[in-house]
């Protein structure tokens, strides 16, 4: 009842804020700018024009300006004079406390930091307003001068893109109580294109180098004139020469002469590279000595020098093997200076995670021969802390109730002197889920785990001298662990042992990696457990037919598999780029039998199966902190080599916070089959048939798609409208479960559809997500129409009933 009251109050509050556009605070000749819309664009992206606005309009929602209303509402509680008095009070208190501290410099520093922080917060509050004002938007009073500046910026931008003959103008329309709507009319006209590309390079060696890479030039005849492209071409030439030994070369030597007077809509480009003022040619430098320093300086204490492969490793105590460091160094004596090799060395050393930071310094040598120019290179790597511990404390929210969890990890660096890292971890937590035997109950799940992983910065394979994939940040990881799950229906323990080979690739050596490969040739998991609830056992037996033997999936057994995981990701952590993500995981389990290895340990079952799970995602920025994101997630798992059971953890499940969100976790499916049960009265007499939501629905085929429109609402609060569709199926028909198998001629009619609205709190370190989702189409509905949206009830969002048409999903991070 209280939840409904809060929701009603919130609706009335938002309705009041959005009821009208607050123009009563405007002056007599003032207008509120609420829209600027570019029109007539053919090839230029509207978002590029929107970024040039010198005055941002107030956002409108359904004909109102709720953000401005929120700002005006917060302004009623804003008193800058009182804030200034608080600032002066804190400044006076700071002076008094420092005087009382006397000559205690340590205490004075702490006092300054304490009060400076308080004063800075108050100054920001005075400047930006209170919390409500910061969530809202100040009034955008239309300013004709700012509009003229906007048009000037548009002209500059279009000229920079080659549209020298464009026309741009704007019209202002005043409507509804002094609301200003601006339309920018742009006619791009035909752009200018490159007609002739020539060089004016006085240094003959540089001219030969530039011409030898002419096919890689960003400027090609017929291309549209673009100043950004000229800048990128300057960067390309600069990088080309810096990688060919020209240590002193700077971008200022490169110029472009543009001539647009030759013919209509054409541009002649002359690339000019000047010589240094005091020399007739540019100097080419070679590396004479390379020193690698691996510990901090100690004044007056000499270091020991060890030479390996021409590099001089100097240290007071050699803690890092030169054999390993040599595979991360690309700078050697006798080479020409190269900015690329310098940067790749720094990146490879950083990937080791045994150095706090590293840089490469060059010093010029005076030589008697004026035609020879040499450098000494110093690789300076400061070791990171030997031991690093990380503690984490949080809350799980899977279904109905939150549960605490905590973890502690310890990293030990450079364990054996070869840049190996050892990770030790322990974790535990409580989680609450719907009971598998009674959907009206919530059961507590206790989880505990310990793990250890030892990683080497090379691919450990015989006869390769540890040089395999050395340019792709390789790692070999051995890991072992123990996990236990204790819940009302069953207890389950897993012992893990595995080997992973990991490497990654970038689009270019200086860019972050976009591809990661993980080959897992050895994986042994011993699973032991016990079913505690007889009703749960009965449900498993009733749902165990053919290859889908769920009861056998809970047998004690050995899960051995070979796996391969590929990830392609061009996005960043904040998911703000125009990007793509693709991941596919392939597993082949139980190959030990086929290879003649009989792992008969205490009669543990050996599972033989194949599993593949591709996942594709697309992120499209729409400008002004708006994004369109979609995802397609599929998967198939099946017994192989005569096996008849799949490990329970290897099945696919639908529903939950990162799947089809209108369904509870793991309760979606199978296909159009509805699991039914006989409803009984208090005396055990049958009174009807009801849908059974008690058991999880493991499937062998997964297909789901998600669409999201993400946008900023207030400050750090973001919103999203989403549509989810998907389901899980069996591979083979089951007479007892009609409609549960996947068939190409009907699967599209068996896709469950849900929709909803999400609120996300972007707290920098994490994103807290609340998704309100409701069912639209339920393919397993057996009583009424499968189109269940008309049954929507707002109260279902906060219901604990699994039969509800709506649900609240809580998660950490984005769903995809």
N, C-alpha and C positions, 0 to 999 in steps of 0.2 A: 504494500500500500504506500509506504514511504517513497519507494522508487518511482511509482507513478506520480506522486505529488511533485517530486523533484523534476521529472520530465515535463510535466505540465507547466511548472513555473519557468523552466528554461524556454519552452516554446513561446510562452507569453512574453518573456523578456526579449527574445530575438524578434518576435513579431513587432513589439514596441519599437525596437531599434530600427527595424526595416520599414516601418509603416509609412514614413514620408522622407523626403529629401530635406535635410535641415538647412534651408537657405535663409532662414530668418536672421542668422548672425551676419549676413553679408551687408556691406555698405550699399549706399544708394546706387553707385555706378559699378558695383562689383558683380561678377558672374562666376559661377562655379564650373570649372572645367571637368567634364565627366566622360568625354570620349574624344580620341584622336584616331582617325581611321585612314590609312593609306589606300588609295585606289589607283587602278590602271597599271599595276606592276605586272610585267610579263615574265621576266627571268630573275629579277632581284627578289630575295626572300623578304616578306613583310617584317619578319623579326629583325632583320638588319636595319630597316628604317625605324622601327620602334625603339631600338637601342640609341637612336640619335635624339630622341625627344629631350628638350631642355626643361620641360615641365611635365611631370607625370600627372595624368588625370586621376580623379578619384574613381575607384572601382565601383561599378554598379552591379547589383544583383536583383533581378526581377523588378527592374524599374526603380530601385531605391539604392541608397548608399549606406549600407550598414557599418562599413569601416569608419566612415566619417562620423556617423551617429555615435559609435563607440568612443571615438576620440573626443567629441563634444561632451559626452556623458562623463568621461574621465576628467575632463577639464574643470568640471564643477567642483572637484575635490583637489584641484591643483592650486597651490599657493606658493609662488616662487619666493615671496618675501620671507615666509616661514622657513623655507629651505635654506635661504641665504643666512638667516639667523642661526640655523643649525650648523652651517659651514663655519661661520665666525666663532661659534661656541667651541667646535672641535679644534679649530686653529688655535684658539686661546688655551684650550686644555693641553694641546700638544706642546706649546711653548712652556707652560707651567710644569708639565711632567719632565720635560728635558732639563729644565733648570733644577728640579729636584734630584735628577740623576747625577748631577755634578760632573765628575770627570770619568764616569764609567762609560767608556766608549761603546762597549758591547750592548749595554742597556739602551744607550741613546739610539744606536742603529735600529734595534728592535722597536723602540717607540716611534721612530720616524716611519718605519715600514707600516706599523699598525695604524697610525693616524693618517698617513698619506693615503692609504687604501680607503679609509672611511671617507675622507674628504673628496677623493676622486669619485666615489660612488654617489655622493651627494651632488657634486657638480654635474655628473651625467644625468642625474634625476632632474636637476633644475633645467638642464638644456633640453632633454628629450621628453620630459613629462613623466607622469606616474605610469604604473603598469598598464592601465586601461588605455592611456594615450599612446603608449608604445605599441599595443596590440592593434589600435586603429590607425587612421590616416588623418593628418592635418588637412584642412581645406585647401584645395588647389584653386586659388583665385586666378582666373584667367589673366595673363599678362601678354599683351601684344608684342612687347619687346622680346620676351622669351620665345614667342612663336616665330618671330623673324630670325632669331638665332637658330631655331630648329630648322628653318628653311635653308639657312646658310650652311648648316652642317649636312643637310640632305644634298645640296648642290656639290659640296666638297666630296661627299661620299660617292655620288654618282659619277663625277668626273674621274675619281680614282679608279672606278671600275670600267672606264672607257666610254661612258655615255656623255661625251662632250656636247652633243646636240640635244640633250634632254630639255624638257620644260617641266617646271614644278610650280604649283600655286596652291593656295588653300582657301577654303570658304568656311565661314563661321555661321552656325545656325543656333539661334537662341530659342529655347523652348521651355515650357513648364517652369515658371517661376525662376527665371534667370539661370537656366542650365545651358552651358555652352558645349555644342557638339561641333568638332572640327573635322573636315574632310580634306585630306591632302591629295590633290590630283597630280599624278605623275605620268608623263609620257616619256618613256625611255628613249625612243627612236633608235636608229641603227648604231650599234657600238663601233668604235675604232678597233681595227685589227692590225697585227704586226705584218708589215709588207716586206721589210728588209732588215736583216740582223748582221751587223758588222762588228769588228774589233779594232780597238786602238790600244795596243799593248806594246810598250817600248822594250820590255825585257824579253828577249827571244826564247829563253827557257820557259818562262811563264806562258808565253804565247803557245808554245808546243804543248804544254800540259793542258791548257784550257781547250785547245782544239782537239786534243786526244779524247776529251770527255764531252765533246760537243753534242753527242747524241743524248746525253743526260740533261741537257739544258732545259730549264722550265719555260724558256721563251722559244716558241716555234712559229714559223710563218703561218698566218691564218688564225692564230689564237687571238682571243679578245684581250685588249689592253687591260692590265690590272696592276695597280701600284703595289698591292700586297705580293703579287707574283714577282715583281722586280726586287722587292725586299728579300724574298725567299731565294731568288737567283743570286743576289749579293751574298747571302749566307752560304749558299752552295759553293760559290767560288772561293770564299774565305776559308771554308772548311777544307776544300780540295787542296789549297795551297798550304794550309797549316798541317795537313797530313803528309805533305811532300818535303818537309824539312824547313819550311819558311817560318822559323820561330818568331821573328820580329814583325811578321806581316800583320796588318790591322785592316779593318773594314773600310777605313777612310780612304784607302788607296783605290777603292772600286767606285766608279761613277757610271751613270747611265745618261746618255744624251738622247733626248726624245725629239723627233722632228715630225710634226703633224701637218706640215705645209705642202707636202709633195703631191698628194692626191686625196680625193674625198674619202673620209672615214678610214684612212690608213695612217700607220705610225711607223717611222723608221727608228730603230733602236741601235745605238752604238754603245758597246761595252768598253769602258775606258779603265785601264789599270795603270796608275802612275807609278813611277820609280821613287825611291826615297830621295829626299832633297839633297843629301850629300853623297849619294852613290848612283852609279849608272845602272846597277842591277841590284836585285834583292839577294840577301845572303841566305845560303843553305847550310843548316847546322846538322852535324852528326853527333851521336852519343859516344863519349869516350869511356866513362866509368858509370856504373850503376851501383849505388849503395842502398841497402835495405836495412832500416833501423827498426827494431821491434821492442824497444823499451825506452822509458823517459830518461832524459839527460841527468847525469850526476856530475856536478862541477868538479873538475880535476881528476876524475877517475877514467882511465882508458878502457875502451871496449875491445872485446875479442873479435877478430874478423875470420869469417869462414867463407870460402869462395866455392860457389856451385854454379855451373853452366855460365860462367862469366860474370855473375852477379855477386857482389861482396856483401854478405850478411854480417852486420855488425851489431853486437849486443853484449851487455855485461854478463848475461846468462842466456844461452840459446835455448829458449823454451819452445820454439816452433821449428818443425822439420823443414829444411830448405827443399827437400824433395816435393813436399806438398805446396809450399809457397811458390816454387818455380812454375807450377802449373797455373798459377794465378797472375803471373807477371808476363806482360807483353812487351816490356821495354828492355832492350839488351844493348850492350856495347857494340858499336859498329853500325847500328841502324841510323837512318835519318830520323830527325825529330818528327814525331807524329802526335797530334792532339788526340786522334782516335785511340791510338795504343795507350796513351796516358789515361784516357777516360775509362777504357775497358779494364785496365789494371785496377783502377780505383773501384769500379763496380764489382769486379770479381772478389777483391779483398773484402769489400763490404758484405757480400753474400756469405762469407765464412761465419759471420757473427762471432768472431773472437777478438775483433779490434773495435775500440770505442769510436775511432775515426781514423782516416788515412788520407794523405795527400802526397803529391809528387812535386818536388821543387827542383828547378833547373838553375844552374849557375854557368855563366859563360867563362870560357877559358881563353887566356891570351895566348896566341900562337905566333911563332915567328913567320909563318907563311900566310900572307894576306888572303890567299885563295882557299884556305882551310879554316872552317869555323866549327868549334866544338863546344859541347855542353857536358857537364856532369849532372846526373840525375840522382836525386835522393828520395827514396820511397820511405816516408815517415809514417809508421803505423803504431798508434798508441793502444796498448792492450786494454780490452774491456775487463770488467770485474770477473774474477774466477767463478764466483757463486752469485747467482741471481734468483731470488725467490719472488713469486707472484701469488698473491692471495685474491680470491674472488668470493663474493657473497652476493646472493641474489634470490629471486623468487621465480619458481616455475608456475605457470598457469596453463594447464592443458584443458581441463574440464572442471567447471563448477567452483573449485576452491584453489586458492594459491598455496604453494608449498615451498618452504625455504630450501636452498641448496648452497653448498660451499665447496671450494676446491683450493688446493695448495699445490703449486708446482715449484720445482727447484731445477735450475739449469746449471750444470757444471761444464765449464768451457775448457777446451784444449786438454782433454783427459789424458791422452797418451803422448802429447807433443805434436800431433799431426792435425791440429785444428778440429779434433773430434768434439762433439757436444753430447752430453748425457742429460736427458730429461727424466726427472722422477716426478710422479704426480699421485695425489690421493684426492678423492672426491666423494661426496655423499649428499643425499638430499631426500626430501619427501615430495611426493607428487600425488595428486588426486585425480582419479578417473571414474567414469561411470562403471558400476559393477557389471562384470560380464554375465553374471547370473541373475541380477535384479537391476533393471535400468532405473529404478527409483532410488537406488542407493548409490552413495559415493564411497569408494574404497581408497584407502591409503596405500600408496606404493612406496616401499623403502628401497632406495638404490645406494649401492656402495661400490667403489672401484679403486683399484691401484694399477699403475702402469709404469713402465720404464722403456725408454727408447734411446738408442745410441746411434748417432748419425756420423758418417764419414764424408768429407767433401770431395769424394771421387766415386766412380763406379767400380766396385770391387768385383772384377771378373778375371779369372785366370788368364794369363798370357797376353794381357793388354797393357801391362806396365802402368796401370791406373791412369791411362791417358784417354780412355774412351769418353767421348762427348765432353771433353774438357772445356770447350768454349761455351757450354750451355748450363753453367752453374750446377753440375751434377751432384747428387747426394746418394749415398747408400744408407738405408735406415733399417736397423734391427729393432724389433719391438716385442714386448711381452706384456701381458696384463691379466687382471682378474676383475670380473664384474659380477655382481649379484643383484637380483631383483626379487623382492619379497612382497607378494600381494595376497589378497584374500583367496584367490582361486588357485594360485600355484606359486612355487618358488623355483628360481632358475639361476644357475651359476654358469659362467662362461670363462674358460681359460684360453688365452690367445697367445699365439706365437707367429711372427711373420717377418718377411723381408721385402723391402720396397726399394726400387730404383727410381729416382726422381730427377728429372731435368726439365729445363724450360727454355723457350726461345722468344726473341723479341723481333719486331719488324725491322729494326736496325740496331746496331750494337749499343747505341746511346739511349734507346728508349726502354721504358719498363717492359718486362716480359708480358706477352699476351697469350702465350701458349704454355701449358704445363702438361707433362707426361708423367704418369706413375705406372710403372710395371711392377706387379706383385707376383713373383714366381713361386713364392712359398707363403702359404697361409694355413695354419692349423688352429682350429678352434674346437675345444672339447666342451660340449654342452651337457650339463647334468641338471635335472630338475625333478619335481614331484607335483602332481596335480592334487590339490587339497580339497577341492569342492566337487562333490559328486554330480551336482547339477551341471557344472561346467564340463565335466567329463562326458556326461550324457549329450550335451550340445555338440561337443566335438565328434562324438560317435555318429550322431544324426547327420552331421555335415561332412562325414568322411566317406567319400565314394570315389571309386576309380583311382586316378592318379592324384586326386586331391584328398589325400589321407591326412586330415588335420590332426587326428589323434597320434599318428605316427610322427608328425612334425614335432611333437613334444617328447619323443623318446630321447633317452640319453644317446648321444652320438658324437661323431667326429665330422666337422665341416671343414674339409680341405678344398681349397680352390686356387686357381690361377686367375688373376685379375689384371685388367688394364683400364686406366682412367685417363681420359683426355679432356682438358679444359681449355677453351678459347674464350678470352674475356678482354674486351677493349674498354670496359667501364672502370670507374674509380669507386672508392668506398662510398661516396655520397650519391652515386648513381645519377650524376648530372650530365653525363656526356651523351652524344649521339653514338650509341654503342650497340654491340651484339655480344651475346653470351651463348656458348654452346658447350655442353658437357655430355659425355657418353661414358657409361661404365659397363664393362663386359666382364662376366665371371663364368668360369667353367669349373664346376665342383665335382669332386670325386674322381679326378683323373688318375689318382694313385692306383686304383684297381686296374685301369687300362694300361698303366705303365708297369704292372707286375708287382706293385708294392701293396701287400696285404696288411692294412692297419687294423688288425683285429686285437683291440685292446679292451679286455674285460667285456667282450661281446657288444661293444658300442656300435650303434648303427652308423654306416657310412652313407652319406647323402651324395647322389650323383644328379647334377642338374646343370642347366645353362640359363644364364640371365643377361639381358641387355636393357639398358635404361638411358635413351637419348633425351636431352632436355635443351630446348632452344628458347632464347629470350631476346627481345628487341626493345631498345630504349630510344625514344624519339623526343627530343626537346621541342616544345612549341613556343618558347619564349616566355618571359615574365614569370619564371619559376613554375611553368606548366609542362607536364610531360605525359606522353601517351606510351604505355608499356604493354606488351603482350607476350604471352608465353605458350609454348606447346610442349607438353611433357608426356612421353610414351614409355612403354616398357612391356617386355614379355619374359616369363620365366616358365621353365618346363623341366620335368624329370628327363634324364638322358641315360643312355647305355643300359636300358632295362630297369632303371630305378622306378620306384612308384611313390616316392615321398619327396617333398620339398621342405627344407628347414623353415620353420614358421617365420623367422625374421627375414627371409628372402622373398616372401610374397609381397604383392603390391596392395596398398590400401588407399581408399578414397575418403575425402572429408577431412576437415580440420583447418587449422589456422593458415596453412600454406598450400591448401588444395582447393576443393570445392567448399567454400567456407560456410555455406548454408546448412551443411550436414556436420554432425558431430564427428570427431576424430575416429577414423577407421570404421564408420558405420554406413558408408555409402556402398551400394551394390547388393547383389551381383546382377548386372544388366537390368532387365525388367522383372526379374524374379523377386517376389515379396516373401520373405520368411514369415510364416504365420505360426501362431500358437493358440491353444485353446484356453480361453479365459474361464476361470472357475470362481464360484462364490466362496464364502467363508467356510462352508461345509465340504468343499471339494467337488461340488457338482458343476458340470460344464454349463456355461450360460452364453457362450458365443465364441467367435473367432476374432483375434486381434493380431495386428502387425507386431512381430517380435523384433525389438531393437536391441536385445540383450547381448547378442554375440557379435564380435568383430567379423568383418567380411573380407577375408583374404582372397585376392584374385590373382590370376595368372597373366592377365592382359590389362594394361593400364592405358587410358587415353584421357587426357584432360587439357583444357585450354583456359587461359585467363586473360582478361582485358582490364586495364586500369587507366583511368584518367586522373593524374595527380596534380594538385595545385596547392599554392600557399593560401592559407586562410588568415592567420594573424601571426606575425612575428615568427616564432619557432613552432607554431601549430600548423600542420599541413592536413589537407583533406584528400579524399580519393573516392571516386565512384567506380564500381567494379562489377563485372559480370564473369561468372565462373561456369564452366561446363565440363562434364567428365563422368567417368564411371570405371569400374573394374569388372572383368568378366572371367569365365573359365575358358580354357582352350578347347575342351571337348564337351559335347552335349552330355547332360545328366538328366535321365528320365525323371528323377525326383525333384528337379529344379528347372522347370521349363522357363526359357528366356534367360538363363544364367550364362549361356555360352556365347562367345563372340562370333557373329556372322556379318559378313560384309553387306548383305542385302538389308540389314535392319539395325546395325549398331548405332547409326546416326539418330534413330528414333529412341534410343535407350540412353542418350546423354542427359544426365541430370543437369538442370540449369538453376543457378542461384544468382542473386544480385544484392547489392547493398552499398553502404556508405562507410568509409573508414576515417578515423581521426588518428593522426600520427604526431607525437611530440618529439621533435628533433632536439635531443639534449646533447648534441655534439658527440659525446662518448658513446651514446646508444640511441636507438629510436624505439620509443614505446608506442605500440600499435593497438588500437581498439577498432575492430571491424564488426559492424552490425550487418548481418547477412540474413536474407530471407529466401525461401524456396520459391522458384517460379514454375518449374516443371519437374515432376517426380515420376520417372518412368516405372517405378515399382508400386505406384499407388493402385490399389486393387478395389477399393470401395467406390470412389467417386472419380471425377475427372482428374486426369494426370496434371492438368494445368491448375496448380494449387495456390497461385498468387492471390486469388480472391479470398482465401482463408487467412490472409495475413492479420496478425494481431500484434500490436506494439508490445504488449505485456510478455509475449513469447521470448523477447530478447533477454529477459531476466529470469526466465523459467528454467527449472532444473529438469524438466521433463524431456526425455529424448524424442518424444513424439512431436515436439513443437515444430512449427513451420519456420521459425526464425531462431537465430542464435547470436550470441556475442562471443567473438573470438579475440583473445588477447595474445599478443606475441611480442617478441623482441626483434627488431630489425624489419626490413621489408619482407613481404611474403615471397617475392622473387625479384 
